[in-house]
């Protein structure tokens, strides 16, 4: 077993049940579920490190069950698709795991191999963390092109990391350090550490060791000063809770010592309710007969850090770890430091005149962003640049159509010249069509007229070199119908790639004009399954000043998420994109403050600014937002509440 470095003696406690797992492993699976004669399919991310970790699990399985074939199945995750945005913007914990869980739910894989530190604080009830097979060195390490330690770096060093926990702990030891966000696979980050202006990077020792690159480490950072992320260094294997055969096979490689430690660390994580957006650390080692918990929680800005180093009773270690977390959390919150939202990187300079309406007009304003996770990052960055505190709570996830065959058939007709117009009512529809057409997109779309509901949708098309022939003045379906009526579409064939729950206003309006409309599902919106419970709790207690909605689905899904606490939003300014979304918000009892006519990031941010500074609406007309009126409640800057 790979063990924890940095402590003497045995590292972990013993014994623990599986999260969500049944108490016995009897095979009453549905026919065809789990493992038969075919190989055990292990889901993995596509990075070299993830594949190496999955191969290690395959080797461990072979050692316990030599006759069992097993094979890796690569699944692309959101964290692999977006390698640029900070992890705080695209989902924090769960950004590397949700796609694997979806593949597990669909039966495409039998088990998923994770780095335990990537697991979100709450597991879906239908899954089981069946095994924690081994743990490498749990510490953080420094890699520097100067070949020195953190203390030995030159003055005002540039230190790269994608972890806010690491950033906080680095700046406690080197207050002069400038932290820069550093994303990418481990080989990419190591290359940047040696070939760019970055003086050093901080990353997990486990990944470096598993890739055979331990000789590049210039310092192993001590556990008492750099508390690792919960689960750091450990492998985790997740299965379906009702797949008895796979559970039994995977359970055979579980290391009870590693399992006990990680489960106590995760109890601390669950009590905080945090993800990568919350700077927390927790590590369990073994001190004689008792588990030893080292832990830390920091405020969002890193100015307040609380620490713990306690010996726990083994029989109640998970409950005790949760109590430690609540105690540390209360201390940080008492100082006004915990907000659970997005903040700019510590490297982002804070300018003077933060409350000036022309410089940072949204200073101190907590703004809830409900867009899909991958679409939320640009809006969050733009809000932060205006001084706001974006609070990310994605309520929807964009997926391809349940049945892509009708869309593919329509696109095949379009390639053969079967349509006069293609009408896009959202950027999501554009994305799906471009993905399905691939390299043929530009040539295919050039053969017909292109209409886009608004400038945001048109910008996506223009960004890939596709011309847009028509954008209406009013960015709603009715406005698009009116604009097309002026072009005379009677007798023409119109393709409408739409959302699965789109209104019928556009196709019915065009058919009334005599057009032959083919409306096909290009995408669907589903409720976001991976939400941070701490953010939900903050919103439910009225801890945001403004709420942004870009679609009716985002309103409905937030209502479903908050339940009877949805009424707490009445005290916030509700800012909607378009009259349709605003209408749904009003139907659900929310007083809409501003309606942004433009669905672009700039249009939505401008709408929030116009709510915050209503006098601007009289001095700067025509900016694309309708100021509806005052909302209940006073601007309170509740970000730290």
SULMOVEN-V936161 format. One record per helix or strand. SS is the DSSP state (H for helix, E for strand). FROM is the first residue (numbers start at 1). TO is the last residue. If there is no record, write none. Layout:
# SULMOVEN-V936161
ss={SS SS}
from={FROM FROM}
to={TO TO}
This chain:
# SULMOVEN-V936161
ss={E E H E H H H E H E E E E H E H E H H E E H H E E E H E H E E H E H E H E H E H E H E H E H E H H E H}
from={19 40 48 70 78 87 98 111 116 127 135 140 158 164 178 186 200 205 214 219 234 244 256 280 290 305 314 366 373 389 396 405 421 427 449 455 470 477 493 505 516 533 546 552 573 578 592 601 616 625 638}
to={19 44 64 74 81 90 106 115 118 131 135 144 160 173 180 195 204 210 216 220 240 251 272 287 298 312 334 369 385 392 400 415 424 445 452 463 471 485 499 512 527 540 549 571 577 587 596 612 619 627 640}
